[in-house]
């Protein structure tokens, strides 16, 4: 345990930037300067915490003690939180650059509101990553929900407004469930701190209470878009592309998944999850969660195949990929959790690449539907190359990093099959689901690549000129694509460059999460 | 104008007076303890804010020849409220609350027109309420022979089984319930809030309403004490049920309103339900009373801000109807921002004041599960549901103000803010929504809470 101000300082970056953005309403260059400066400062601060965590320490910072005894408003940075913080803060910088290019090329209105809300949303996301207990997490969770609303309805068209309503209709009631669950946890145990291996006192509560409480938590984390409560996410795709990219592929939805993993590993604990029965003797909490996740993976992918709008297809793909993470945690074996934790940053990088490419295509050609994209690969070769890398990664094919997290997930599913009490048929059920879902990934991604590269655009005989997106947009998406590959090379060849830290962090996090209860 | 300055001095002076010491000997019957010092600061602060605000608003909405009368009556109202808060004598409380009520009727009626009817309605209901109160006090006097609160508290315990005392309790509850617009005794309230001049809506919804709630809390906890409620089985859960129904019904009625001030009035009915629920839960959990007391201040701050924003819309554009609000966010950015902040606070988005109240009350309800069993879960559900209903009616307004594109009707509307003297109080209240919300979460108000709760005989919570 180290007491450091760093978490607070990191949070202050976007918090200070937000009012500055409002102040420099009339000077766009300075305004965007603040966004980017805050992004870099925050990333540096988050990065500076890495060495401390790698030594196996935990950074804590208590802001103040609340009226509720045993609950402090404070931050605790452990390996898992840091992974999420690193992912969102590094991607924020890239997306900020991208936003500048995107918003200016399309000459969007209300740019100040856009950048302001973006900064506040990141403030919420980082707060969730670093918070020490459920109450703190809830505060930032709600901030994230409210601050994303202006981004979703940015268009202010009728469609955008109804999407915004849907967004609230799903996520604010979910916040209510979350609040109830937090207070209930406090009432039962007298604490809401995230504890390695789960809160011990929770084990003595009645079974039924635990089941209900768990489902309240699950409803609370609707941001993870598990089915059948997913439909806010595809609808929210009316937002500008950078918003879809960072918030609806990384920060917001990952906050939901992050929360679920936190609940599974740090509130309930692996042991308790596998002990509590939902239906007598047949279904434990862990299995129930795994079933929800497995269902979502398959069904969301089937939905994705049917979409023609590129962003909507990506949204369904996100829903499915998020459930990979939930499934990984629900398997309750170290390998599964390892895969889940790795998939958080990896999916972040790959999905953001895909979204940034989609945005670049819209900016250059104005096309939003996949059926119109014939020949885009010729006009925008670099963008489409990045897209291809991302798509390969999603489907778990090298050279992108999706392979590794999926490998561990499969390992986890196999290991779970070895647990003797379980019924025969379940042994390979989840392995089968993971593989089937990956196959479906291929089914809906490859037609896009095929259309873009190998289909001739109708009526256009003459040689097409190469016309790429502005540099502001091209560079970030190249970087994320390159990183998706570097992560993989790093793991296989042991190059030991910067990204190796992610693996080390994951190892520590897995160790924390699965360690037996120390009473 | 001299009245305004005089009032200012009075206000600031009184606050200093409280800061000087906790128990200044204001004659024999006037007792200042943690609770009423807290309420006193609250109502004097809010009346100060309201008087700042009212200058321009009254110029706009009230005929000029009535101005002097307005400020005089206004002062009497504040004086009456202070009296109610400070007094330590049950009959004295009756006299002073009559002063406060009569002036409130006059203030509402000052707008003329429909306000006259609303005021008359209020007058009738208020008089019935105060009669109930007087009867209750009369019963107590006939049984104990004393009117001093401290005395009553000592004399009552042997008489808890007495039917007379129980009737007195119910009468006082109904009487003060009418005055503070507890559901279902609220019927006078929406019309009065809606048709009164904006400045008066601000002051009545904050200062006057909160004074009567204070009186209720004082009588219940200081005169009858918790032991009485505990011995009188069923009364606490009855209060909870009525409050829960009030919370939901108030919110639903607010949703169907189109007039902004009317909507706010119904939202007050629901919010006062929160306070009632807190009171009802207090015999089982100290957090309940804490939630009620916290909401007393929180609701006053939020509603004051909302009503003054509504008043500013009327002042500048004569807008009453929510459906005409398109583009207000552009035209009056600061007023709209203040409104939004207060509305978010009503919904209970952290870290605002509404969030703190919700936390306290939910925890109180969870603790009450030990005694009320499953009904208490229902109360938790009501609290959570009501925040969603709040969201529905407030978000309608916010969405119209900021996000709905309006058809260009009379193009080239420029930004035009409310005058500074209206804007400043509003922004002050709006920022307090957040600051006070954070304060409630920190241990800072702990000494105050301990003192106030101790006086009321509730075991200290944290």
Interface residues (C-beta under 8 A of the other chain):
Chain A: X64 X65 X66 X67 X68 X69 X73 X138 X139 X142 X143 X146 X150 X153 X156 X157 X161 X164 X168 X172 X173 X176 X177 X179 X180 X183 X184 X186 X187
Chain B: X344 X349 X350 X351 X355 X358 X359 X360 X362 X363 X366 X367 X380 X384 X385 X387 X388 X391 X395 X399 X402 X403 X404 X405 X440 X441 X442 X443 X446 X449 X461 X462
